[in-house]
Amino acid sequence: MKLTKLSLSAILAVSAFSAALNATPLEEAVKGVEVSGSARYRYHSQSDFATTVSSGNRGTDASRFSGYLQLISPIADNFKFATSLVTDIWNKGDSEASSPAGDTGGNSFTFDKYYFQYGANGLTVKAGKFEIPTPWTQSAAISGSRGNGVLALYSINSDWTVAGAAYLQTNALNGHAAGFSDFGSNDNLYALAAIGKVGPVGLQFWAANLETVADAVLFGEAKFALNGFNARGQLNYLKLADQIGAAEDAGIFYGLEGGYKNQQFAVTAGYTASDKDQGIYSLDADNDGFIRFGKQLYYRTSNVADVGTAFIKGGATVDKFGFELGYGLADVGSRDQDYSEAYGTVTYKYAKNLGLELYYSHIDLDNDTRPGKTAGTFESTNDEIRFQAQYNF
């Protein structure tokens, strides 16, 4: 939104930046500034923390508040500067995937992004610290993947855009992929992409290298939507770096989904699979770039070899209410395990910028090996409930 009035925190942030740029008067720095952000509260509870995806004890009840503020300021013709501030406050035993296992609660306040952006004649260049928008690192989470680097996009025409990126000191791994955590989280990432469409079909192709982790990563996606019907297919290839020393260093992931959607109703069915030997494809625990399913199932099966997941989900919108039901089955051949999850979600648009969400999820883990326990054959379940209130501005 265009700035007309600023909160105290926003004024202080703009004032600090103003002082750093030749002491530009505050009223001049404020002019034309775009302000956006969100405030989010979550309460999360689960019945059996031993079935969560990460090892270590996590509490059965947790609450978390996250605040996000972004300021984009014009500083010259075709140049902008952007920065964002993030605050996180969580209680003991926070069980969300983006929080450290076994944490004792706490709070943080960080400058999450800061970058310069140039845009003119179809060319956009960003330099600084900001999101890493590759398929392997896409994350809508406030604490999603970030990197220090340069991203350049060029629109060839109205249908096609090419991109190139080089990120240094990334946090893309987030300790998520097996075997990656030994190499830290500051690996350099280089990527090239072509994104466009042919008629009603949208296409994107990516190639990347992540130093010390992956020598080659290739991704392709095709999707279309016509008269309410839609479909999407993905294929990913990842070859681990030699220094990781994995017995099987190359893996493939693919996903297919399709369905129908209009303003009141939507239904989607799909299937995803990883190869039987290696299985790694995602570099972020909260990845949104790949076809995925579930509130709990995805975290149990991502980056695991020999997994096939079939799912169906459907929803409806009635006035300010939204409803969704989903059910998925996963066969984890590499572990001789079978998982199933059913969930239901209710959303309510309380006001233009304020939304409420409540979901309940139940997962069955047959032949499960619990974190920190001796391998054995038994069944376990976990019931999860989460309430969220989010205000966007």
NORCOR-V56214 format. One record per residue. N is the residue number from 1. RES is the residue in one letter. PHI is phi in degrees with one decimal (* if undefined). NEAR is the number of other ideal C-beta (glycine too) atoms within 8 Angstrom. D_FIRST is the distance of its C-alpha to the first C-alpha in whole Angstrom. Layout:
BEGIN
n:N res:RES phi:PHI near:NEAR d_first:D_FIRST
n:N res:RES phi:PHI near:NEAR d_first:D_FIRST
END
This chain:
BEGIN
n:1 res:M phi:* near:6 d_first:0
n:2 res:K phi:-74.7 near:5 d_first:4
n:3 res:L phi:-79.7 near:10 d_first:6
n:4 res:T phi:-116.9 near:3 d_first:9
n:5 res:K phi:-134.2 near:4 d_first:11
n:6 res:L phi:-115.7 near:10 d_first:11
n:7 res:S phi:-70.0 near:6 d_first:14
n:8 res:L phi:-60.3 near:6 d_first:17
n:9 res:S phi:-63.6 near:8 d_first:17
n:10 res:A phi:-67.5 near:11 d_first:13
n:11 res:I phi:-61.8 near:11 d_first:15
n:12 res:L phi:-63.5 near:8 d_first:18
n:13 res:A phi:-66.0 near:12 d_first:17
n:14 res:V phi:-65.6 near:15 d_first:15
n:15 res:S phi:-63.8 near:10 d_first:19
n:16 res:A phi:-63.8 near:8 d_first:21
n:17 res:F phi:-66.7 near:13 d_first:19
n:18 res:S phi:-60.6 near:13 d_first:20
n:19 res:A phi:-64.2 near:7 d_first:23
n:20 res:A phi:-74.2 near:5 d_first:24
n:21 res:L phi:-108.0 near:9 d_first:23
n:22 res:N phi:58.1 near:3 d_first:26
n:23 res:A phi:53.7 near:6 d_first:25
n:24 res:T phi:-57.8 near:8 d_first:22
n:25 res:P phi:-55.9 near:7 d_first:22
n:26 res:L phi:-58.2 near:10 d_first:19
n:27 res:E phi:-64.6 near:6 d_first:17
n:28 res:E phi:-75.6 near:8 d_first:18
n:29 res:A phi:-66.5 near:14 d_first:16
n:30 res:V phi:-72.7 near:10 d_first:13
n:31 res:K phi:-59.6 near:6 d_first:12
n:32 res:G phi:81.3 near:7 d_first:10
n:33 res:V phi:-68.8 near:12 d_first:9
n:34 res:E phi:-99.3 near:10 d_first:5
n:35 res:V phi:-118.0 near:12 d_first:6
n:36 res:S phi:-146.4 near:9 d_first:6
n:37 res:G phi:166.2 near:11 d_first:10
n:38 res:S phi:-158.2 near:11 d_first:13
n:39 res:A phi:-131.2 near:10 d_first:16
n:40 res:R phi:-135.1 near:13 d_first:19
n:41 res:Y phi:-119.4 near:10 d_first:22
n:42 res:R phi:-130.4 near:12 d_first:25
n:43 res:Y phi:-120.9 near:10 d_first:29
n:44 res:H phi:-133.2 near:14 d_first:31
n:45 res:S phi:-141.5 near:10 d_first:35
n:46 res:Q phi:-142.8 near:12 d_first:38
n:47 res:S phi:-84.9 near:8 d_first:42
n:48 res:D phi:-146.1 near:10 d_first:43
n:49 res:F phi:-65.6 near:11 d_first:41
n:50 res:A phi:-68.6 near:8 d_first:44
n:51 res:T phi:-94.7 near:11 d_first:43
n:52 res:T phi:-69.8 near:11 d_first:39
n:53 res:V phi:-70.5 near:6 d_first:39
n:54 res:S phi:-100.3 near:8 d_first:39
n:55 res:S phi:-75.4 near:5 d_first:42
n:56 res:G phi:94.6 near:8 d_first:42
n:57 res:N phi:-80.0 near:7 d_first:42
n:58 res:R phi:-121.9 near:13 d_first:39
n:59 res:G phi:-66.8 near:11 d_first:39
n:60 res:T phi:-83.4 near:10 d_first:39
n:61 res:D phi:-130.5 near:8 d_first:36
n:62 res:A phi:-153.9 near:15 d_first:33
n:63 res:S phi:-134.0 near:11 d_first:30
n:64 res:R phi:-152.9 near:14 d_first:26
n:65 res:F phi:-118.6 near:12 d_first:23
n:66 res:S phi:-130.4 near:13 d_first:20
n:67 res:G phi:-124.0 near:11 d_first:17
n:68 res:Y phi:-137.5 near:13 d_first:15
n:69 res:L phi:-135.0 near:13 d_first:12
n:70 res:Q phi:-121.2 near:11 d_first:11
n:71 res:L phi:-122.3 near:14 d_first:10
n:72 res:I phi:-121.1 near:10 d_first:10
n:73 res:S phi:-122.4 near:13 d_first:12
n:74 res:P phi:-71.9 near:7 d_first:14
n:75 res:I phi:-121.7 near:7 d_first:17
n:76 res:A phi:-169.0 near:5 d_first:19
n:77 res:D phi:-56.0 near:3 d_first:20
n:78 res:N phi:67.7 near:6 d_first:19
n:79 res:F phi:-115.0 near:10 d_first:18
n:80 res:K phi:-135.1 near:10 d_first:15
n:81 res:F phi:-123.6 near:12 d_first:16
n:82 res:A phi:-128.3 near:15 d_first:14
n:83 res:T phi:-144.9 near:12 d_first:15
n:84 res:S phi:-138.3 near:13 d_first:15
n:85 res:L phi:-119.0 near:13 d_first:17
n:86 res:V phi:-128.7 near:14 d_first:19
n:87 res:T phi:-124.0 near:11 d_first:21
n:88 res:D phi:-131.0 near:11 d_first:24
n:89 res:I phi:-132.3 near:8 d_first:26
n:90 res:W phi:-135.7 near:14 d_first:29
n:91 res:N phi:-95.9 near:9 d_first:32
n:92 res:K phi:-60.1 near:8 d_first:36
n:93 res:G phi:82.5 near:13 d_first:36
n:94 res:D phi:-53.5 near:15 d_first:33
n:95 res:S phi:-102.6 near:12 d_first:34
n:96 res:E phi:-74.2 near:10 d_first:31
n:97 res:A phi:-61.8 near:8 d_first:31
n:98 res:S phi:-87.7 near:8 d_first:29
n:99 res:S phi:-106.4 near:10 d_first:31
n:100 res:P phi:-61.9 near:4 d_first:34
n:101 res:A phi:-61.6 near:9 d_first:37
n:102 res:G phi:70.6 near:7 d_first:39
n:103 res:D phi:-70.0 near:11 d_first:36
n:104 res:T phi:-109.3 near:5 d_first:37
n:105 res:G phi:86.4 near:8 d_first:34
n:106 res:G phi:158.0 near:7 d_first:31
n:107 res:N phi:-151.9 near:7 d_first:28
n:108 res:S phi:-146.6 near:7 d_first:26
n:109 res:F phi:-144.2 near:6 d_first:23
n:110 res:T phi:-136.8 near:7 d_first:23
n:111 res:F phi:-83.7 near:7 d_first:20
n:112 res:D phi:-77.2 near:10 d_first:20
n:113 res:K phi:-140.3 near:13 d_first:18
n:114 res:Y phi:-162.0 near:10 d_first:19
n:115 res:Y phi:-155.7 near:12 d_first:19
n:116 res:F phi:-100.1 near:10 d_first:19
n:117 res:Q phi:-135.4 near:12 d_first:18
n:118 res:Y phi:-117.5 near:9 d_first:20
n:119 res:G phi:-147.5 near:8 d_first:19
n:120 res:A phi:-170.3 near:6 d_first:22
n:121 res:N phi:55.2 near:3 d_first:24
n:122 res:G phi:82.4 near:6 d_first:23
n:123 res:L phi:-106.9 near:11 d_first:24
n:124 res:T phi:-127.7 near:9 d_first:21
n:125 res:V phi:-128.7 near:11 d_first:22
n:126 res:K phi:-117.8 near:11 d_first:21
n:127 res:A phi:-139.0 near:9 d_first:23
n:128 res:G phi:143.7 near:10 d_first:23
n:129 res:K phi:-111.8 near:9 d_first:22
n:130 res:F phi:-164.1 near:11 d_first:20
n:131 res:E phi:-60.8 near:8 d_first:21
n:132 res:I phi:-108.6 near:12 d_first:24
n:133 res:P phi:-88.2 near:6 d_first:23
n:134 res:T phi:-77.7 near:14 d_first:27
n:135 res:P phi:-60.6 near:12 d_first:28
n:136 res:W phi:-84.5 near:16 d_first:30
n:137 res:T phi:-129.6 near:16 d_first:27
n:138 res:Q phi:-63.6 near:13 d_first:24
n:139 res:S phi:-153.2 near:11 d_first:23
n:140 res:A phi:-82.9 near:6 d_first:20
n:141 res:A phi:-66.1 near:7 d_first:21
n:142 res:I phi:-58.7 near:10 d_first:19
n:143 res:S phi:-99.8 near:6 d_first:23
n:144 res:G phi:-71.7 near:12 d_first:23
n:145 res:S phi:-63.1 near:14 d_first:25
n:146 res:R phi:-133.9 near:11 d_first:24
n:147 res:G phi:-154.6 near:14 d_first:26
n:148 res:N phi:-93.4 near:8 d_first:26
n:149 res:G phi:177.6 near:11 d_first:27
n:150 res:V phi:-131.0 near:8 d_first:26
n:151 res:L phi:-127.6 near:12 d_first:24
n:152 res:A phi:-125.0 near:11 d_first:25
n:153 res:L phi:-126.8 near:10 d_first:24
n:154 res:Y phi:-132.9 near:10 d_first:26
n:155 res:S phi:-85.7 near:9 d_first:25
n:156 res:I phi:-68.0 near:9 d_first:29
n:157 res:N phi:-156.4 near:5 d_first:28
n:158 res:S phi:-69.8 near:3 d_first:26
n:159 res:D phi:-106.3 near:7 d_first:28
n:160 res:W phi:-130.1 near:10 d_first:28
n:161 res:T phi:-132.0 near:10 d_first:26
n:162 res:V phi:-111.2 near:11 d_first:28
n:163 res:A phi:-143.1 near:13 d_first:27
n:164 res:G phi:-141.2 near:9 d_first:29
n:165 res:A phi:-145.6 near:15 d_first:28
n:166 res:A phi:-137.1 near:9 d_first:30
n:167 res:Y phi:-117.0 near:13 d_first:29
n:168 res:L phi:-111.6 near:9 d_first:31
n:169 res:Q phi:54.7 near:8 d_first:31
n:170 res:T phi:-79.5 near:19 d_first:30
n:171 res:N phi:-114.3 near:10 d_first:29
n:172 res:A phi:-64.8 near:16 d_first:29
n:173 res:L phi:-74.3 near:16 d_first:33
n:174 res:N phi:53.5 near:11 d_first:32
n:175 res:G phi:64.6 near:7 d_first:36
n:176 res:H phi:-87.1 near:11 d_first:35
n:177 res:A phi:-85.8 near:9 d_first:38
n:178 res:A phi:-56.2 near:5 d_first:41
n:179 res:G phi:87.6 near:9 d_first:43
n:180 res:F phi:-80.8 near:12 d_first:40
n:181 res:S phi:-62.6 near:7 d_first:39
n:182 res:D phi:-67.2 near:5 d_first:43
n:183 res:F phi:-105.9 near:10 d_first:41
n:184 res:G phi:73.1 near:7 d_first:38
n:185 res:S phi:-126.1 near:9 d_first:34
n:186 res:N phi:-114.7 near:8 d_first:34
n:187 res:D phi:-76.4 near:13 d_first:35
n:188 res:N phi:-79.9 near:11 d_first:34
n:189 res:L phi:-122.6 near:18 d_first:32
n:190 res:Y phi:-124.7 near:9 d_first:33
n:191 res:A phi:-145.8 near:12 d_first:31
n:192 res:L phi:-129.0 near:11 d_first:32
n:193 res:A phi:-150.5 near:13 d_first:30
n:194 res:A phi:-132.5 near:11 d_first:30
n:195 res:I phi:-130.9 near:10 d_first:28
n:196 res:G phi:-173.3 near:11 d_first:28
n:197 res:K phi:-151.0 near:9 d_first:30
n:198 res:V phi:-127.9 near:6 d_first:33
n:199 res:G phi:62.4 near:4 d_first:33
n:200 res:P phi:-85.0 near:6 d_first:32
n:201 res:V phi:-99.7 near:9 d_first:32
n:202 res:G phi:-90.8 near:9 d_first:29
n:203 res:L phi:-131.2 near:12 d_first:31
n:204 res:Q phi:-149.8 near:12 d_first:30
n:205 res:F phi:-133.3 near:9 d_first:33
n:206 res:W phi:-131.8 near:13 d_first:32
n:207 res:A phi:-137.8 near:10 d_first:35
n:208 res:A phi:-149.9 near:15 d_first:34
n:209 res:N phi:-135.1 near:10 d_first:37
n:210 res:L phi:-122.3 near:14 d_first:36
n:211 res:E phi:-54.1 near:8 d_first:39
n:212 res:T phi:67.4 near:7 d_first:41
n:213 res:V phi:-120.8 near:12 d_first:40
n:214 res:A phi:-135.6 near:11 d_first:40
n:215 res:D phi:-72.0 near:7 d_first:42
n:216 res:A phi:-150.0 near:10 d_first:40
n:217 res:V phi:-134.9 near:14 d_first:37
n:218 res:L phi:-126.1 near:10 d_first:37
n:219 res:F phi:-141.4 near:16 d_first:35
n:220 res:G phi:-138.8 near:11 d_first:34
n:221 res:E phi:-141.4 near:12 d_first:33
n:222 res:A phi:-131.7 near:9 d_first:33
n:223 res:K phi:-148.6 near:10 d_first:31
n:224 res:F phi:-148.4 near:9 d_first:31
n:225 res:A phi:-142.0 near:7 d_first:30
n:226 res:L phi:-151.8 near:7 d_first:32
n:227 res:N phi:53.6 near:3 d_first:33
n:228 res:G phi:91.1 near:8 d_first:31
n:229 res:F phi:-85.8 near:9 d_first:33
n:230 res:N phi:-145.4 near:12 d_first:32
n:231 res:A phi:-153.0 near:10 d_first:33
n:232 res:R phi:-149.3 near:12 d_first:33
n:233 res:G phi:-132.8 near:10 d_first:35
n:234 res:Q phi:-135.1 near:14 d_first:35
n:235 res:L phi:-141.7 near:10 d_first:37
n:236 res:N phi:-134.6 near:15 d_first:37
n:237 res:Y phi:-125.4 near:11 d_first:40
n:238 res:L phi:-135.7 near:15 d_first:40
n:239 res:K phi:-112.4 near:10 d_first:43
n:240 res:L phi:-67.0 near:15 d_first:43
n:241 res:A phi:-67.4 near:10 d_first:44
n:242 res:D phi:-60.0 near:7 d_first:48
n:243 res:Q phi:-69.4 near:6 d_first:48
n:244 res:I phi:-69.8 near:11 d_first:46
n:245 res:G phi:70.8 near:4 d_first:50
n:246 res:A phi:-73.9 near:8 d_first:49
n:247 res:A phi:-62.3 near:4 d_first:52
n:248 res:E phi:-116.7 near:8 d_first:50
n:249 res:D phi:-100.6 near:9 d_first:47
n:250 res:A phi:-125.4 near:10 d_first:45
n:251 res:G phi:-142.3 near:16 d_first:44
n:252 res:I phi:-127.8 near:9 d_first:42
n:253 res:F phi:-125.4 near:15 d_first:39
n:254 res:Y phi:-142.5 near:10 d_first:39
n:255 res:G phi:-145.5 near:14 d_first:37
n:256 res:L phi:-135.7 near:12 d_first:37
n:257 res:E phi:-153.5 near:11 d_first:35
n:258 res:G phi:-160.0 near:10 d_first:35
n:259 res:G phi:178.8 near:11 d_first:34
n:260 res:Y phi:-136.8 near:9 d_first:33
n:261 res:K phi:-147.2 near:9 d_first:30
n:262 res:N phi:-134.1 near:7 d_first:28
n:263 res:Q phi:-70.1 near:3 d_first:26
n:264 res:Q phi:-111.6 near:6 d_first:28
n:265 res:F phi:-146.4 near:10 d_first:30
n:266 res:A phi:-150.4 near:10 d_first:30
n:267 res:V phi:-142.5 near:11 d_first:33
n:268 res:T phi:-140.7 near:11 d_first:34
n:269 res:A phi:-128.8 near:10 d_first:37
n:270 res:G phi:-163.8 near:13 d_first:37
n:271 res:Y phi:-149.9 near:10 d_first:39
n:272 res:T phi:-128.6 near:15 d_first:39
n:273 res:A phi:-152.9 near:10 d_first:41
n:274 res:S phi:-118.0 near:14 d_first:42
n:275 res:D phi:-68.1 near:11 d_first:45
n:276 res:K phi:-79.4 near:7 d_first:48
n:277 res:D phi:-104.3 near:10 d_first:49
n:278 res:Q phi:-119.9 near:13 d_first:46
n:279 res:G phi:82.5 near:15 d_first:42
n:280 res:I phi:-77.5 near:11 d_first:40
n:281 res:Y phi:-148.9 near:12 d_first:37
n:282 res:S phi:-103.3 near:13 d_first:33
n:283 res:L phi:-109.0 near:14 d_first:32
n:284 res:D phi:-140.9 near:15 d_first:30
n:285 res:A phi:-62.2 near:11 d_first:31
n:286 res:D phi:-106.8 near:10 d_first:28
n:287 res:N phi:-60.8 near:14 d_first:28
n:288 res:D phi:-111.5 near:8 d_first:26
n:289 res:G phi:-82.2 near:9 d_first:27
n:290 res:F phi:-105.8 near:13 d_first:30
n:291 res:I phi:-60.6 near:10 d_first:31
n:292 res:R phi:-150.4 near:10 d_first:32
n:293 res:F phi:-142.1 near:13 d_first:33
n:294 res:G phi:99.9 near:13 d_first:33
n:295 res:K phi:-92.9 near:9 d_first:32
n:296 res:Q phi:-124.3 near:12 d_first:35
n:297 res:L phi:-62.4 near:15 d_first:37
n:298 res:Y phi:-58.8 near:9 d_first:35
n:299 res:Y phi:-68.2 near:10 d_first:35
n:300 res:R phi:-80.9 near:12 d_first:39
n:301 res:T phi:-119.1 near:11 d_first:39
n:302 res:S phi:-69.1 near:12 d_first:37
n:303 res:N phi:61.6 near:10 d_first:39
n:304 res:V phi:-113.1 near:12 d_first:42
n:305 res:A phi:-72.8 near:13 d_first:45
n:306 res:D phi:58.2 near:12 d_first:46
n:307 res:V phi:-114.6 near:15 d_first:44
n:308 res:G phi:-123.7 near:10 d_first:43
n:309 res:T phi:-125.3 near:14 d_first:41
n:310 res:A phi:-112.8 near:9 d_first:41
n:311 res:F phi:-149.9 near:13 d_first:38
n:312 res:I phi:-146.1 near:11 d_first:37
n:313 res:K phi:-147.6 near:12 d_first:34
n:314 res:G phi:-149.4 near:11 d_first:33
n:315 res:G phi:-149.5 near:12 d_first:31
n:316 res:A phi:-145.0 near:9 d_first:30
n:317 res:T phi:-118.9 near:10 d_first:27
n:318 res:V phi:-129.4 near:7 d_first:28
n:319 res:D phi:56.4 near:4 d_first:26
n:320 res:K phi:-91.6 near:5 d_first:24
n:321 res:F phi:-98.6 near:9 d_first:26
n:322 res:G phi:-128.4 near:12 d_first:26
n:323 res:F phi:-131.9 near:12 d_first:29
n:324 res:E phi:-147.6 near:9 d_first:31
n:325 res:L phi:-125.4 near:11 d_first:34
n:326 res:G phi:-143.8 near:14 d_first:35
n:327 res:Y phi:-143.9 near:10 d_first:38
n:328 res:G phi:-141.1 near:13 d_first:39
n:329 res:L phi:-124.7 near:10 d_first:43
n:330 res:A phi:-128.3 near:13 d_first:43
n:331 res:D phi:-108.9 near:9 d_first:46
n:332 res:V phi:-103.2 near:13 d_first:46
n:333 res:G phi:-64.2 near:10 d_first:50
n:334 res:S phi:-67.1 near:10 d_first:50
n:335 res:R phi:-117.4 near:8 d_first:50
n:336 res:D phi:54.7 near:6 d_first:52
n:337 res:Q phi:-124.5 near:11 d_first:49
n:338 res:D phi:-129.0 near:9 d_first:48
n:339 res:Y phi:-118.9 near:14 d_first:44
n:340 res:S phi:-144.9 near:11 d_first:43
n:341 res:E phi:-137.0 near:16 d_first:40
n:342 res:A phi:-127.1 near:9 d_first:38
n:343 res:Y phi:-142.4 near:12 d_first:35
n:344 res:G phi:-137.6 near:10 d_first:33
n:345 res:T phi:-130.3 near:12 d_first:30
n:346 res:V phi:-124.4 near:10 d_first:28
n:347 res:T phi:-120.2 near:11 d_first:25
n:348 res:Y phi:-142.2 near:10 d_first:23
n:349 res:K phi:-88.5 near:10 d_first:20
n:350 res:Y phi:-66.6 near:7 d_first:20
n:351 res:A phi:-149.0 near:5 d_first:17
n:352 res:K phi:-53.0 near:4 d_first:14
n:353 res:N phi:-113.2 near:6 d_first:12
n:354 res:L phi:-120.4 near:11 d_first:16
n:355 res:G phi:-123.0 near:10 d_first:18
n:356 res:L phi:-115.9 near:11 d_first:22
n:357 res:E phi:-142.7 near:13 d_first:24
n:358 res:L phi:-136.3 near:11 d_first:28
n:359 res:Y phi:-132.8 near:11 d_first:30
n:360 res:Y phi:-127.8 near:9 d_first:34
n:361 res:S phi:-133.6 near:13 d_first:36
n:362 res:H phi:-125.5 near:11 d_first:40
n:363 res:I phi:-123.9 near:15 d_first:41
n:364 res:D phi:-107.1 near:9 d_first:45
n:365 res:L phi:-121.4 near:13 d_first:46
n:366 res:D phi:-85.9 near:8 d_first:49
n:367 res:N phi:58.8 near:11 d_first:52
n:368 res:D phi:-87.4 near:10 d_first:49
n:369 res:T phi:-109.7 near:8 d_first:49
n:370 res:R phi:-77.0 near:8 d_first:47
n:371 res:P phi:-59.0 near:8 d_first:46
n:372 res:G phi:78.2 near:5 d_first:49
n:373 res:K phi:-111.4 near:8 d_first:51
n:374 res:T phi:-65.8 near:3 d_first:54
n:375 res:A phi:-55.3 near:4 d_first:54
n:376 res:G phi:-161.1 near:6 d_first:55
n:377 res:T phi:-110.2 near:3 d_first:55
n:378 res:F phi:-161.1 near:6 d_first:54
n:379 res:E phi:-109.3 near:8 d_first:51
n:380 res:S phi:-142.7 near:10 d_first:48
n:381 res:T phi:-137.1 near:11 d_first:45
n:382 res:N phi:-145.2 near:13 d_first:42
n:383 res:D phi:-105.6 near:10 d_first:40
n:384 res:E phi:-128.0 near:14 d_first:36
n:385 res:I phi:-135.0 near:11 d_first:34
n:386 res:R phi:-143.0 near:12 d_first:30
n:387 res:F phi:-111.8 near:9 d_first:28
n:388 res:Q phi:-138.9 near:11 d_first:24
n:389 res:A phi:-123.7 near:10 d_first:21
n:390 res:Q phi:-134.6 near:11 d_first:17
n:391 res:Y phi:-111.5 near:9 d_first:14
n:392 res:N phi:-112.9 near:9 d_first:11
n:393 res:F phi:-142.4 near:8 d_first:8
END
